[in-house]
Amino acid sequence: MLSFILFVSLPLTTAFSAEIRVCQSPGCLDDGARETLDYLTSLAPPDVRVGKGRCLSLCGAGPVVEVIKDGSGASSLKEKKVAGEKMKNMIIKWHDSNDGDVLKPYQITGRVQGYEESIQAREAYDAKDFEGALELCTFAIQDARKPAMLLQEARDRDSSAGCESNEELGFPVEMRWLIETFKVSCRCRLVLGDVEKARSDAFAATIFSKNSDPDAHECLAEVCKATHDLIGELQALKAAVGQYNRIEELCSKPQPGADAPSRAQNTQRKKKAAARKRELGFRINSLTNELTTS
């Protein structure tokens, strides 16, 4: 089945050595294109731009990735079945070609390994293997935090380079995996009774997200609740609601030229933000009453 997605071609600036477009048609999404997009976005070198792409009529061979080496888009390479080892090798090759002096070879390998460990940690957490998830989070942070920060500093020095930041997130999209890893680590530590280190992880998540991730504030609220810090919990929950308000407003904006899947995705994000606000509102009212009467 051939699906059509409206795609607006953006001219490449001289800051980019390549532009990577990951097909987001329904067929490629079924083949794992969303995971491929997240992987390449999180791990791409500073001068490689990664984004969503149009259908390339290669259904059944997904995830399909288009690699453009020049600004015109006239010359491009279409890669089929970009997943697993092939995806990993592409990242290492790009870093070898484009990083210059930003990362040493062992840091490139560590960054890729740390990202993969973070995915495994999420899976272990969902399976309620909290000790295993915490161990994987620890490895991921040890292996990849420093190279991730070095690359982000390189992007910040040249704001026109790298992958585009997500307005909804409020922080560089390349750092999302690290923030998610700190949040998983925090919640594992809470389950296992290590509240102080959980607090450190929650603070790290808020700092790396530039205070823009509502769930990082929720992590901090959970830590405060575990230590019976009612005022701290109330402040963290209000900060979370403030960020959900921001997301709701962004998702309410018109999207001229956006494809149907993107509009549907925005609608879902808006509904999710509104639902979390309502749920947190009950706890905020309860805390407010408790603090008022105490």
QUIJO-V427577 format. One record per residue. SS is DSSP state (helix for helix, strand for strand, loop for the rest). NEAR is the number of other C-alpha atoms within 12 Angstrom. Layout:
ss->SS near->NEAR
ss->SS near->NEAR
//
This chain:
ss->loop near->12
ss->loop near->15
ss->loop near->21
ss->loop near->20
ss->loop near->23
ss->loop near->21
ss->loop near->23
ss->loop near->16
ss->loop near->19
ss->loop near->19
ss->loop near->18
ss->loop near->25
ss->loop near->21
ss->loop near->19
ss->loop near->25
ss->loop near->32
ss->loop near->27
ss->strand near->36
ss->strand near->43
ss->strand near->43
ss->strand near->41
ss->strand near->43
ss->strand near->44
ss->loop near->40
ss->loop near->38
ss->helix near->27
ss->helix near->27
ss->helix near->36
ss->helix near->27
ss->helix near->20
ss->loop near->27
ss->loop near->28
ss->helix near->38
ss->helix near->29
ss->helix near->26
ss->helix near->39
ss->helix near->36
ss->helix near->29
ss->helix near->38
ss->helix near->45
ss->helix near->38
ss->helix near->43
ss->helix near->49
ss->loop near->49
ss->loop near->45
ss->loop near->45
ss->loop near->38
ss->strand near->41
ss->strand near->44
ss->strand near->39
ss->strand near->38
ss->strand near->40
ss->strand near->35
ss->loop near->34
ss->loop near->33
ss->loop near->32
ss->loop near->26
ss->loop near->26
ss->loop near->27
ss->loop near->22
ss->loop near->25
ss->loop near->33
ss->loop near->41
ss->loop near->41
ss->strand near->42
ss->strand near->35
ss->strand near->34
ss->strand near->30
ss->loop near->27
ss->loop near->23
ss->loop near->22
ss->loop near->16
ss->loop near->22
ss->loop near->14
ss->loop near->14
ss->strand near->19
ss->strand near->20
ss->strand near->28
ss->strand near->24
ss->loop near->26
ss->loop near->28
ss->loop near->34
ss->loop near->29
ss->helix near->20
ss->helix near->16
ss->helix near->20
ss->helix near->32
ss->helix near->27
ss->helix near->22
ss->helix near->27
ss->helix near->35
ss->helix near->29
ss->helix near->21
ss->helix near->31
ss->helix near->34
ss->helix near->22
ss->helix near->22
ss->helix near->27
ss->loop near->30
ss->loop near->17
ss->loop near->18
ss->loop near->27
ss->loop near->30
ss->loop near->20
ss->helix near->20
ss->helix near->19
ss->helix near->28
ss->helix near->37
ss->helix near->26
ss->helix near->27
ss->helix near->41
ss->helix near->40
ss->helix near->32
ss->helix near->35
ss->helix near->43
ss->helix near->34
ss->helix near->31
ss->helix near->40
ss->helix near->29
ss->helix near->28
ss->helix near->37
ss->helix near->33
ss->helix near->21
ss->helix near->24
ss->helix near->29
ss->helix near->17
ss->loop near->14
ss->loop near->18
ss->loop near->23
ss->helix near->27
ss->helix near->26
ss->helix near->26
ss->helix near->34
ss->helix near->38
ss->helix near->28
ss->helix near->33
ss->helix near->42
ss->helix near->31
ss->helix near->29
ss->helix near->37
ss->helix near->38
ss->helix near->24
ss->helix near->27
ss->helix near->35
ss->helix near->35
ss->helix near->24
ss->helix near->39
ss->helix near->40
ss->helix near->26
ss->helix near->24
ss->helix near->38
ss->helix near->35
ss->helix near->22
ss->helix near->24
ss->helix near->31
ss->helix near->21
ss->helix near->16
ss->loop near->17
ss->loop near->19
ss->loop near->20
ss->loop near->31
ss->loop near->40
ss->loop near->39
ss->loop near->31
ss->loop near->26
ss->strand near->20
ss->loop near->17
ss->loop near->29
ss->loop near->30
ss->loop near->26
ss->strand near->28
ss->loop near->34
ss->helix near->37
ss->helix near->43
ss->helix near->45
ss->helix near->38
ss->helix near->40
ss->helix near->48
ss->helix near->42
ss->helix near->37
ss->helix near->45
ss->helix near->45
ss->helix near->47
ss->helix near->44
ss->helix near->45
ss->helix near->45
ss->helix near->43
ss->helix near->39
ss->helix near->34
ss->helix near->31
ss->helix near->23
ss->helix near->21
ss->loop near->18
ss->loop near->21
ss->helix near->26
ss->helix near->20
ss->helix near->25
ss->helix near->33
ss->helix near->34
ss->helix near->25
ss->helix near->37
ss->helix near->41
ss->helix near->32
ss->helix near->31
ss->helix near->37
ss->helix near->36
ss->helix near->24
ss->helix near->33
ss->loop near->34
ss->loop near->22
ss->loop near->29
ss->loop near->32
ss->loop near->43
ss->helix near->40
ss->helix near->38
ss->helix near->44
ss->helix near->41
ss->helix near->41
ss->helix near->41
ss->helix near->45
ss->helix near->40
ss->helix near->37
ss->helix near->38
ss->helix near->28
ss->helix near->24
ss->helix near->25
ss->loop near->20
ss->loop near->16
ss->loop near->18
ss->helix near->28
ss->helix near->25
ss->helix near->27
ss->helix near->31
ss->helix near->33
ss->helix near->25
ss->helix near->35
ss->helix near->40
ss->helix near->31
ss->helix near->30
ss->helix near->36
ss->helix near->35
ss->helix near->27
ss->helix near->33
ss->helix near->38
ss->helix near->28
ss->helix near->27
ss->helix near->32
ss->helix near->27
ss->helix near->21
ss->helix near->22
ss->helix near->27
ss->loop near->22
ss->loop near->17
ss->loop near->13
ss->loop near->17
ss->loop near->12
ss->loop near->14
ss->loop near->19
ss->loop near->23
ss->helix near->20
ss->helix near->22
ss->helix near->22
ss->helix near->21
ss->helix near->16
ss->helix near->17
ss->helix near->25
ss->helix near->23
ss->helix near->18
ss->helix near->25
ss->helix near->26
ss->helix near->21
ss->helix near->20
ss->helix near->31
ss->helix near->26
ss->helix near->18
ss->helix near->27
ss->helix near->30
ss->helix near->20
ss->helix near->19
ss->helix near->31
ss->helix near->22
ss->helix near->18
ss->helix near->26
ss->helix near->28
ss->helix near->20
ss->helix near->19
ss->helix near->27
ss->helix near->21
ss->helix near->15
ss->helix near->14
ss->helix near->17
ss->helix near->11
ss->helix near->8
ss->loop near->9
//
